[in-house]
Amino acid sequence: MQRIASDIKTGQFHKVYLLYGKQDYLRRQYRDNLVKALTGGETTMNYTYYEGKNVSVTEVIDQAETLPFFADRRVIVVENTGWFKTSEDTFADYLEGVCDTTVMVCVESEINKRTRTYKAADKAGLCVEFDNPSEDDLRRWIWKKVAQENKKISDRALQVFIEMTGPDMDNMQKELEKLFCYCLEKEVIEVGDVETICTRQIADQVFNMINAMAEKKQRQAMDLYYDLLALKVPPARILALIVRQFNLLYQVKAMKGKGYDDKTIASHTGLGPWIVRKYVNQASRFQKEYLLQALEDCAKTDYAFKTGKITDVLGVELLLVQFSS
């Protein structure tokens, strides 16, 4: 990210940029900043945008080979094509010799570094991954957003906000906007404000449900389940999240047992670095055998759903009772 910022500052641009990773918010932000710098803020006839799986490679290359009209460069953005996940060899061939008057900006959520397309982009230009930011980076970003509204946020409120709404920055942005509207007349945002107005992520609800199971708080686990049902979350979706949670806990426990640090665990599981600490703590409450058995029981319940032996609502209820007894 710093290298893109440096290119924008100096005006010295690569011929190819590949922006990829989990954070849609950051990808869009840097894409827009890059395009603005390349075009001078005027997306005219020398700027072309392509998006989707059905984009024609030939059309993109023909456009890239067209000389710019009364400008230094032609800017082409291709987004969400899938060419960097399953290699598009024709495009890879072109990236090896992009026209000197063209800058190609490629934006993808998922890529495969083993593809020819990725390797060609990496050789011809700059590939930048936008992964989940660190907790410190998120804190700085939120503080900046809060300061722009001439407000402050307590340290505890900030921590609760991150835990409830992160790590998706798009979701965090929406929740911040709700929080600012709610606290319109307040100078300092407190924990109560966050808990009142911000929507807790479904995955976080399931995390708390698993905590309740570990602590044998059956009533609390059931209340969390009924809250999710009231929000119209399908039981099958809840079961899938419970499976994901147990699977992550098993992975975290296994890696921690081998001496892996939190940063390594985060990179292997895709969890945010600050969330890993919560998972390590939760995993410590379970034996590996229990987690494996829980996964097996979830699979049996899923099969019972699909064969009509039990209703989905009752099936998840029975699992929660079993796990928290």
Backbone hydrogen bonds in HBPLUS format (Angstrom, degrees):
<---DONOR---> <-ACCEPTOR-->    atom                        ^
c    i                          cat <-CA-CA->   ^        H-A-AA   ^      H-
h    n   atom  resd res      DA  || num        DHA   H-A  angle D-A-AA Bond
n    s   type  num  typ     dist DA aas  dist angle  dist       angle   num
A0005-ALA N   A0001-MET O   3.06 MM   4  6.37 164.2  2.09 150.1 154.3     1
A0006-SER N   A0002-GLN O   2.86 MM   4  6.06 146.4  1.98 139.1 148.7     2
A0007-ASP N   A0003-ARG O   2.97 MM   4  6.19 154.2  2.04 142.2 148.5     3
A0008-ILE N   A0004-ILE O   2.95 MM   4  6.25 159.1  2.00 154.1 159.4     4
A0009-LYS N   A0005-ALA O   2.96 MM   4  6.16 153.7  2.03 143.0 150.5     5
A0010-THR N   A0006-SER O   2.91 MM   4  6.10 160.3  1.95 153.2 157.8     6
A0011-GLY N   A0007-ASP O   2.75 MM   4  5.56 138.3  1.92 141.8 152.9     7
A0104-MET N   A0015-LYS O   2.83 MM  89  6.12 167.9  1.84 151.8 150.8     8
A0126-LEU N   A0016-VAL O   2.90 MM 110  6.32 155.5  1.96 149.1 153.5     9
A0017-TYR N   A0104-MET O   2.81 MM  87  6.24 153.8  1.88 164.0 168.8    10
A0106-CYS N   A0017-TYR O   2.71 MM  89  5.95 176.7  1.71 160.6 161.8    11
A0018-LEU N   A0126-LEU O   2.87 MM 108  6.29 156.8  1.92 153.5 156.0    12
A0128-VAL N   A0018-LEU O   2.80 MM 110  6.19 165.5  1.82 170.9 174.9    13
A0019-LEU N   A0106-CYS O   2.78 MM  87  6.18 164.7  1.80 164.7 166.9    14
A0108-GLU N   A0019-LEU O   2.91 MM  89  6.37 159.2  1.96 158.1 165.0    15
A0020-TYR N   A0128-VAL O   3.02 MM 108  6.37 165.5  2.04 162.5 165.3    16
A0130-PHE N   A0020-TYR O   2.56 MM 110  5.89 152.9  1.63 150.4 160.6    17
A0023-GLN N   A0130-PHE O   3.03 MM 107  5.63 173.8  2.03 157.9 157.4    18
A0027-ARG N   A0023-GLN O   3.06 MM   4  6.31 166.3  2.08 156.5 160.8    19
A0028-ARG N   A0024-ASP O   2.94 MM   4  6.09 168.2  1.96 157.5 159.8    20
A0029-GLN N   A0025-TYR O   3.04 MM   4  6.18 158.4  2.09 144.5 151.1    21
A0030-TYR N   A0026-LEU O   2.96 MM   4  6.15 171.0  1.97 157.4 158.3    22
A0031-ARG N   A0027-ARG O   2.89 MM   4  5.96 151.4  1.97 144.8 154.0    23
A0032-ASP N   A0028-ARG O   2.88 MM   4  6.02 168.0  1.90 152.1 154.9    24
A0033-ASN N   A0029-GLN O   2.99 MM   4  6.19 158.4  2.03 145.4 151.8    25
A0034-LEU N   A0030-TYR O   2.93 MM   4  5.92 156.0  1.99 141.3 147.9    26
A0035-VAL N   A0031-ARG O   2.90 MM   4  6.14 165.5  1.93 154.5 158.4    27
A0036-LYS N   A0032-ASP O   2.92 MM   4  6.01 160.0  1.96 146.4 152.3    28
A0037-ALA N   A0033-ASN O   3.03 MM   4  6.22 156.2  2.09 142.3 148.4    29
A0038-LEU N   A0034-LEU O   2.91 MM   4  6.13 155.6  1.97 150.1 157.3    30
A0039-THR N   A0035-VAL O   2.88 MM   4  5.94 151.4  1.96 150.8 157.4    31
A0040-GLY N   A0036-LYS O   2.88 MM   4  5.49 120.0  2.24 136.4 148.2    32
A0041-GLY N   A0036-LYS O   2.91 MM   5  4.37 122.3  2.25 126.2 134.3    33
A0042-GLU N   A0039-THR O   3.40 MM   3  5.56 168.3  2.42 104.0 106.8    34
A0044-THR N   A0042-GLU O   2.98 MM   2  5.64 125.6  2.29 108.3  92.5    35
A0047-TYR N   A0044-THR O   3.07 MM   3  5.64 154.2  2.14 123.5 124.0    36
A0075-VAL N   A0046-ASN O   2.84 MM  29  6.24 164.6  1.86 169.1 171.2    37
A0048-THR N   A0075-VAL O   2.99 MM  27  6.50 153.1  2.06 156.9 165.4    38
A0077-VAL N   A0048-THR O   2.90 MM  29  6.33 164.2  1.93 162.5 167.8    39
A0050-TYR N   A0077-VAL O   2.76 MM  27  6.07 160.8  1.80 161.8 168.6    40
A0079-GLU N   A0050-TYR O   2.92 MM  29  6.26 151.7  2.00 141.1 150.0    41
A0052-GLY N   A0079-GLU O   2.98 MM  27  6.48 156.3  2.03 163.1 170.7    42
A0060-VAL N   A0056-SER O   3.11 MM   4  6.41 160.2  2.15 150.3 155.2    43
A0061-ILE N   A0057-VAL O   2.98 MM   4  6.25 164.1  2.01 155.2 159.2    44
A0062-ASP N   A0058-THR O   2.89 MM   4  6.07 161.5  1.92 149.8 155.4    45
A0063-GLN N   A0059-GLU O   2.95 MM   4  6.13 157.3  2.01 147.1 153.2    46
A0064-ALA N   A0060-VAL O   2.89 MM   4  6.11 152.9  1.97 145.9 154.1    47
A0065-GLU N   A0061-ILE O   2.97 MM   4  6.17 138.9  2.14 146.0 156.3    48
A0066-THR N   A0063-GLN O   3.16 MM   3  5.25 154.8  2.22 102.0 109.8    49
A0074-ARG N   A0101-THR O   2.70 MM  27  6.12 152.3  1.77 155.3 165.0    50
A0103-VAL N   A0074-ARG O   2.86 MM  29  6.29 156.8  1.91 165.4 171.7    51
A0076-ILE N   A0103-VAL O   3.03 MM  27  6.38 166.1  2.05 164.7 166.9    52
A0105-VAL N   A0076-ILE O   2.77 MM  29  6.06 174.1  1.77 167.3 169.3    53
A0078-VAL N   A0105-VAL O   2.93 MM  27  6.38 154.6  1.99 152.9 160.4    54
A0107-VAL N   A0078-VAL O   2.91 MM  29  6.31 158.6  1.96 153.6 158.1    55
A0080-ASN N   A0107-VAL O   2.86 MM  27  6.32 158.1  1.91 163.6 171.0    56
A0085-LYS N   A0082-GLY O   3.19 MM   3  5.29 162.3  2.23 105.6 110.9    57
A0086-THR N   A0082-GLY O   3.25 MM   4  6.43 173.2  2.26 164.0 162.6    58
A0112-ASN N   A0084-PHE O   2.67 MM  28  6.01 152.0  1.74 156.7 147.9    59
A0092-ALA N   A0088-GLU O   2.94 MM   4  6.22 153.8  2.01 149.6 158.1    60
A0093-ASP N   A0089-ASP O   2.85 MM   4  6.06 156.3  1.90 149.2 154.2    61
A0094-TYR N   A0090-THR O   3.16 MM   4  6.46 152.5  2.24 139.3 146.3    62
A0095-LEU N   A0091-PHE O   2.94 MM   4  6.23 155.1  2.00 151.5 158.0    63
A0096-GLU N   A0093-ASP O   3.28 MM   3  5.49 141.4  2.44  99.0 109.4    64
A0097-GLY N   A0094-TYR O   2.88 MM   3  5.49 162.8  1.91 118.6 124.5    65
A0102-THR N   A0099-CYS O   3.07 MM   3  5.39 160.6  2.11 121.3 121.3    66
A0115-THR N   A0112-ASN O   3.08 MM   3  5.79 170.4  2.09 123.4 126.5    67
A0119-LYS N   A0115-THR O   3.17 MM   4  6.45 171.8  2.18 151.1 153.4    68
A0120-ALA N   A0116-ARG O   2.83 MM   4  5.96 153.2  1.90 149.6 156.7    69
A0121-ALA N   A0117-THR O   3.02 MM   4  6.25 157.7  2.07 148.0 153.8    70
A0122-ASP N   A0118-TYR O   2.84 MM   4  6.07 160.4  1.88 157.2 163.0    71
A0123-LYS N   A0119-LYS O   3.03 MM   4  6.14 146.9  2.14 139.1 147.4    72
A0124-ALA N   A0120-ALA O   2.94 MM   4  6.06 153.6  2.01 145.4 152.8    73
A0125-GLY N   A0121-ALA O   2.88 MM   4  5.74 142.2  2.03 146.7 154.1    74
A0138-LEU N   A0134-SER O   2.98 MM   4  6.29 158.9  2.02 152.0 157.8    75
A0139-ARG N   A0135-GLU O   2.85 MM   4  6.08 157.1  1.91 149.0 155.8    76
A0140-ARG N   A0136-ASP O   2.99 MM   4  6.26 162.4  2.03 150.1 153.8    77
A0141-TRP N   A0137-ASP O   2.97 MM   4  6.19 157.5  2.02 146.9 153.3    78
A0142-ILE N   A0138-LEU O   2.88 MM   4  6.11 162.8  1.91 155.0 159.1    79
A0143-TRP N   A0139-ARG O   2.86 MM   4  6.05 166.7  1.88 155.5 159.5    80
A0144-LYS N   A0140-ARG O   2.99 MM   4  6.15 154.2  2.06 144.0 150.7    81
A0145-LYS N   A0141-TRP O   3.06 MM   4  6.36 157.3  2.12 145.4 151.2    82
A0146-VAL N   A0142-ILE O   2.82 MM   4  6.07 162.2  1.85 158.5 163.6    83
A0147-ALA N   A0143-TRP O   2.83 MM   4  6.00 160.3  1.87 148.8 154.4    84
A0148-GLN N   A0144-LYS O   3.01 MM   4  6.22 147.2  2.13 144.3 152.7    85
A0149-GLU N   A0146-VAL O   3.02 MM   3  5.31 143.1  2.16 103.9 114.8    86
A0151-LYS N   A0146-VAL O   3.17 MM   5  5.48 157.0  2.23 139.9 142.6    87
A0150-ASN N   A0147-ALA O   2.86 MM   3  4.87 158.3  1.91 110.6 113.5    88
A0152-LYS N   A0187-GLU O   2.84 MM  35  6.21 150.2  1.92 157.9 165.6    89
A0189-ILE N   A0152-LYS O   2.76 MM  37  6.15 162.5  1.79 145.1 149.2    90
A0154-SER N   A0189-ILE O   3.15 MM  35  6.39 167.3  2.17 171.6 168.6    91
A0158-LEU N   A0154-SER O   2.91 MM   4  6.15 154.3  1.98 153.3 160.8    92
A0159-GLN N   A0155-ASP O   3.03 MM   4  6.29 155.9  2.09 146.5 152.4    93
A0160-VAL N   A0156-ARG O   2.96 MM   4  6.21 163.1  1.99 151.9 156.3    94
A0161-PHE N   A0157-ALA O   2.90 MM   4  6.03 154.2  1.97 144.1 151.6    95
A0162-ILE N   A0158-LEU O   3.05 MM   4  6.30 160.2  2.09 149.0 153.2    96
A0163-GLU N   A0159-GLN O   3.04 MM   4  6.28 164.1  2.06 150.7 155.1    97
A0164-MET N   A0160-VAL O   2.92 MM   4  6.04 150.6  2.01 148.0 155.7    98
A0165-THR N   A0161-PHE O   2.99 MM   4  5.98 157.0  2.04 152.2 157.3    99
A0166-GLY N   A0162-ILE O   2.92 MM   4  5.09 154.6  1.98 136.8 142.1   100
A0201-GLN N   A0164-MET O   3.10 MM  37  6.11 163.3  2.13 163.4 165.0   101
A0172-MET N   A0168-ASP O   2.99 MM   4  6.31 154.0  2.06 146.0 154.4   102
A0173-GLN N   A0169-MET O   2.89 MM   4  5.97 152.3  1.97 141.3 147.6   103
A0174-LYS N   A0170-ASP O   3.18 MM   4  6.51 158.6  2.23 147.5 152.2   104
A0175-GLU N   A0171-ASN O   2.97 MM   4  6.23 159.9  2.01 150.9 156.7   105
A0176-LEU N   A0172-MET O   2.85 MM   4  6.03 147.3  1.95 146.0 155.1   106
A0177-GLU N   A0173-GLN O   3.08 MM   4  6.36 155.3  2.14 146.7 152.6   107
A0178-LYS N   A0174-LYS O   3.14 MM   4  6.50 155.4  2.21 146.6 152.6   108
A0179-LEU N   A0175-GLU O   2.94 MM   4  6.13 155.3  2.00 143.5 150.7   109
A0180-PHE N   A0176-LEU O   2.83 MM   4  6.09 157.0  1.89 154.8 160.2   110
A0181-CYS N   A0177-GLU O   3.14 MM   4  6.35 157.0  2.20 144.1 149.8   111
A0182-TYR N   A0178-LYS O   2.99 MM   4  6.22 155.5  2.05 147.9 154.9   112
A0183-CYS N   A0179-LEU O   2.92 MM   4  6.08 148.8  2.02 146.4 154.7   113
A0186-LYS N   A0183-CYS O   2.99 MM   3  5.06 157.7  2.05 108.3 115.5   114
A0193-ASP N   A0190-GLU O   3.07 MM   3  5.42 127.4  2.36 105.3 118.2   115
A0194-VAL N   A0190-GLU O   3.30 MM   4  6.73 157.9  2.35 152.0 157.5   116
A0195-GLU N   A0191-VAL O   2.94 MM   4  6.23 168.0  1.95 162.3 165.2   117
A0196-THR N   A0192-GLY O   2.97 MM   4  5.95 140.7  2.13 138.1 148.2   118
A0197-ILE N   A0193-ASP O   3.09 MM   4  6.19 166.4  2.11 153.9 155.8   119
A0198-CYS N   A0194-VAL O   2.99 MM   4  5.43 156.9  2.05 143.1 150.0   120
A0204-ASP N   A0201-GLN O   2.94 MM   3  5.14 124.2  2.25 100.5 115.4   121
A0205-GLN N   A0201-GLN O   3.02 MM   4  6.44 146.8  2.13 149.3 159.3   122
A0205-GLN N   A0202-ILE O   3.04 MM   3  5.00 118.0  2.44  94.1 109.7   123
A0206-VAL N   A0202-ILE O   2.98 MM   4  6.37 154.5  2.05 152.2 158.8   124
A0207-PHE N   A0203-ALA O   2.94 MM   4  6.19 149.4  2.03 139.1 148.0   125
A0208-ASN N   A0204-ASP O   3.01 MM   4  6.31 156.9  2.06 146.2 151.0   126
A0209-MET N   A0205-GLN O   2.90 MM   4  6.19 142.3  2.04 139.3 151.0   127
A0210-ILE N   A0206-VAL O   2.88 MM   4  6.21 154.5  1.95 153.8 159.0   128
A0211-ASN N   A0207-PHE O   3.01 MM   4  6.35 151.9  2.09 144.1 152.3   129
A0212-ALA N   A0208-ASN O   2.93 MM   4  6.22 154.5  2.00 145.1 151.3   130
A0213-MET N   A0209-MET O   2.98 MM   4  6.33 149.8  2.07 144.5 153.1   131
A0214-ALA N   A0210-ILE O   2.90 MM   4  6.21 160.5  1.94 151.9 156.6   132
A0215-GLU N   A0211-ASN O   2.99 MM   4  6.26 148.2  2.09 147.3 156.0   133
A0217-LYS N   A0212-ALA O   2.77 MM   5  4.93 163.7  1.79 155.8 153.7   134
A0216-LYS N   A0213-MET O   2.92 MM   3  4.86 158.5  1.97 104.9 110.7   135
A0221-ALA N   A0217-LYS O   3.06 MM   4  6.35 161.3  2.09 155.0 160.7   136
A0222-MET N   A0218-GLN O   2.95 MM   4  6.17 160.4  1.98 153.6 158.7   137
A0223-ASP N   A0219-ARG O   2.89 MM   4  6.11 155.8  1.95 148.0 155.1   138
A0224-LEU N   A0220-GLN O   3.03 MM   4  6.26 157.8  2.08 149.9 155.0   139
A0225-TYR N   A0221-ALA O   3.09 MM   4  6.34 150.1  2.18 140.9 149.3   140
A0226-TYR N   A0222-MET O   2.88 MM   4  6.19 161.1  1.91 155.1 159.3   141
A0227-ASP N   A0223-ASP O   2.89 MM   4  6.11 146.2  2.01 143.5 153.3   142
A0228-LEU N   A0224-LEU O   3.13 MM   4  6.41 153.3  2.20 143.1 148.8   143
A0229-LEU N   A0225-TYR O   3.01 MM   4  6.38 154.3  2.08 147.9 155.5   144
A0230-ALA N   A0226-TYR O   2.89 MM   4  6.09 149.4  1.98 142.9 151.1   145
A0231-LEU N   A0227-ASP O   3.09 MM   4  6.41 132.2  2.33 137.0 149.5   146
A0231-LEU N   A0228-LEU O   3.10 MM   3  5.03 130.3  2.36  92.9 106.4   147
A0233-VAL N   A0228-LEU O   3.08 MM   5  5.57 163.3  2.11 154.3 151.7   148
A0232-LYS N   A0229-LEU O   2.92 MM   3  5.05 154.0  1.99 109.4 112.9   149
A0237-ARG N   A0234-PRO O   2.92 MM   3  5.22 124.6  2.24 106.0 120.3   150
A0238-ILE N   A0234-PRO O   3.05 MM   4  6.47 153.1  2.12 150.7 159.1   151
A0239-LEU N   A0235-PRO O   2.82 MM   4  6.12 160.1  1.86 154.8 159.9   152
A0240-ALA N   A0236-ALA O   2.99 MM   4  6.19 154.6  2.06 140.3 147.2   153
A0241-LEU N   A0237-ARG O   3.03 MM   4  6.32 148.6  2.13 144.7 152.7   154
A0242-ILE N   A0238-ILE O   2.91 MM   4  6.23 148.2  2.02 148.0 157.5   155
A0243-VAL N   A0239-LEU O   2.90 MM   4  6.19 159.5  1.94 153.7 158.8   156
A0244-ARG N   A0240-ALA O   2.95 MM   4  6.19 159.3  1.99 141.8 147.8   157
A0245-GLN N   A0241-LEU O   2.87 MM   4  6.04 153.6  1.94 141.9 149.2   158
A0246-PHE N   A0242-ILE O   2.94 MM   4  6.23 166.5  1.96 155.7 157.8   159
A0247-ASN N   A0243-VAL O   2.88 MM   4  6.03 158.2  1.93 152.6 159.4   160
A0248-LEU N   A0244-ARG O   2.90 MM   4  6.10 157.5  1.95 148.7 154.3   161
A0249-LEU N   A0245-GLN O   2.91 MM   4  6.15 159.8  1.95 150.2 156.4   162
A0250-TYR N   A0246-PHE O   2.92 MM   4  6.13 152.9  1.99 144.7 151.8   163
A0251-GLN N   A0247-ASN O   3.00 MM   4  6.29 161.1  2.04 147.7 152.5   164
A0252-VAL N   A0248-LEU O   2.81 MM   4  6.02 169.2  1.82 157.6 160.6   165
A0253-LYS N   A0249-LEU O   2.88 MM   4  5.96 163.6  1.91 147.3 152.2   166
A0254-ALA N   A0250-TYR O   2.93 MM   4  6.08 160.0  1.97 148.3 154.0   167
A0255-MET N   A0251-GLN O   2.92 MM   4  6.14 164.7  1.95 154.4 158.2   168
A0256-LYS N   A0252-VAL O   2.85 MM   4  5.95 158.2  1.90 149.9 156.7   169
A0257-GLY N   A0253-LYS O   2.95 MM   4  6.04 150.4  2.04 141.0 149.2   170
A0258-LYS N   A0255-MET O   3.09 MM   3  5.08 135.7  2.29  94.5 106.9   171
A0260-TYR N   A0255-MET O   3.08 MM   5  5.56 163.6  2.11 153.7 148.5   172
A0259-GLY N   A0256-LYS O   2.98 MM   3  5.08 159.1  2.02 106.1 111.9   173
A0265-ILE N   A0261-ASP O   3.05 MM   4  6.34 162.1  2.08 155.0 160.6   174
A0266-ALA N   A0262-ASP O   2.88 MM   4  6.06 154.0  1.95 147.4 154.4   175
A0267-SER N   A0263-LYS O   3.10 MM   4  6.39 155.3  2.17 145.0 150.6   176
A0268-HIS N   A0264-THR O   3.08 MM   4  6.33 147.6  2.18 146.8 155.5   177
A0269-THR N   A0265-ILE O   2.97 MM   4  6.06 150.3  2.06 151.1 158.5   178
A0270-GLY N   A0266-ALA O   2.84 MM   4  5.51 140.6  1.99 144.7 152.5   179
A0275-ILE N   A0272-GLY O   2.89 MM   3  5.17 131.8  2.13 107.3 121.4   180
A0276-VAL N   A0272-GLY O   3.13 MM   4  6.42 142.8  2.27 156.5 167.5   181
A0278-LYS N   A0275-ILE O   2.93 MM   3  5.31 123.4  2.26 106.9 121.0   182
A0279-TYR N   A0275-ILE O   3.12 MM   4  6.52 154.6  2.18 151.4 159.1   183
A0280-VAL N   A0276-VAL O   2.78 MM   4  6.06 157.2  1.83 159.2 165.7   184
A0281-ASN N   A0277-ARG O   3.09 MM   4  6.25 158.3  2.14 141.9 147.5   185
A0282-GLN N   A0278-LYS O   2.90 MM   4  6.17 157.8  1.95 145.7 152.3   186
A0283-ALA N   A0279-TYR O   2.75 MM   4  5.84 163.2  1.78 150.6 155.7   187
A0284-SER N   A0280-VAL O   3.14 MM   4  6.24 140.5  2.30 138.7 147.8   188
A0285-ARG N   A0282-GLN O   3.04 MM   3  5.59 160.2  2.08 114.3 120.6   189
A0286-PHE N   A0283-ALA O   3.07 MM   3  5.56 168.0  2.09 117.3 121.1   190
A0290-TYR N   A0287-GLN O   3.06 MM   3  5.22 122.7  2.40  99.2 113.4   191
A0291-LEU N   A0287-GLN O   3.17 MM   4  6.57 157.2  2.22 152.6 158.2   192
A0292-LEU N   A0288-LYS O   3.01 MM   4  6.30 158.1  2.06 151.7 157.3   193
A0293-GLN N   A0289-GLU O   2.97 MM   4  6.15 157.1  2.02 144.0 150.5   194
A0294-ALA N   A0290-TYR O   2.83 MM   4  6.05 152.6  1.90 148.2 156.4   195
A0295-LEU N   A0291-LEU O   3.05 MM   4  6.29 153.5  2.12 144.7 150.7   196
A0296-GLU N   A0292-LEU O   3.03 MM   4  6.33 153.2  2.10 144.5 152.0   197
A0297-ASP N   A0293-GLN O   2.86 MM   4  6.14 156.0  1.91 151.3 157.8   198
A0298-CYS N   A0294-ALA O   2.95 MM   4  6.16 151.7  2.03 145.4 153.1   199
A0299-ALA N   A0295-LEU O   3.03 MM   4  6.27 152.0  2.11 142.4 149.7   200
A0300-LYS N   A0296-GLU O   3.05 MM   4  6.36 151.4  2.13 145.2 152.7   201
A0301-THR N   A0297-ASP O   3.00 MM   4  6.26 153.3  2.07 145.0 152.1   202
A0302-ASP N   A0298-CYS O   2.91 MM   4  6.17 157.2  1.96 149.7 155.8   203
A0303-TYR N   A0299-ALA O   3.02 MM   4  6.25 155.0  2.09 144.3 150.8   204
A0304-ALA N   A0300-LYS O   2.95 MM   4  6.22 148.8  2.05 142.0 150.9   205
A0305-PHE N   A0301-THR O   2.93 MM   4  6.30 147.2  2.04 147.9 156.5   206
A0306-LYS N   A0302-ASP O   3.15 MM   4  6.45 166.8  2.16 151.3 152.7   207
A0307-THR N   A0303-TYR O   3.01 MM   4  6.19 136.1  2.20 144.7 156.0   208
A0309-LYS N   A0304-ALA O   2.99 MM   5  5.06 136.5  2.18 150.1 154.9   209
A0308-GLY N   A0305-PHE O   3.08 MM   3  5.36 160.8  2.12 109.1 114.6   210
A0315-GLY N   A0311-THR O   2.88 MM   4  5.98 156.4  1.94 151.5 159.3   211
A0316-VAL N   A0312-ASP O   3.19 MM   4  6.37 163.8  2.22 151.9 153.1   212
A0317-GLU N   A0313-VAL O   3.16 MM   4  6.38 158.2  2.21 144.0 150.7   213
A0318-LEU N   A0314-LEU O   2.91 MM   4  6.16 162.5  1.94 157.1 160.1   214
A0319-LEU N   A0315-GLY O   3.17 MM   4  6.44 151.3  2.25 140.7 148.5   215
A0320-LEU N   A0316-VAL O   2.96 MM   4  6.26 162.9  1.99 156.0 159.6   216
A0321-VAL N   A0317-GLU O   2.96 MM   4  6.27 159.1  2.00 153.1 159.1   217
A0322-GLN N   A0318-LEU O   2.91 MM   4  6.08 159.6  1.95 146.2 152.0   218
A0323-PHE N   A0319-LEU O   2.80 MM   4  6.04 168.0  1.82 160.4 163.0   219
A0324-SER N   A0320-LEU O   3.01 MM   4  5.99 144.7  2.14 143.2 151.5   220
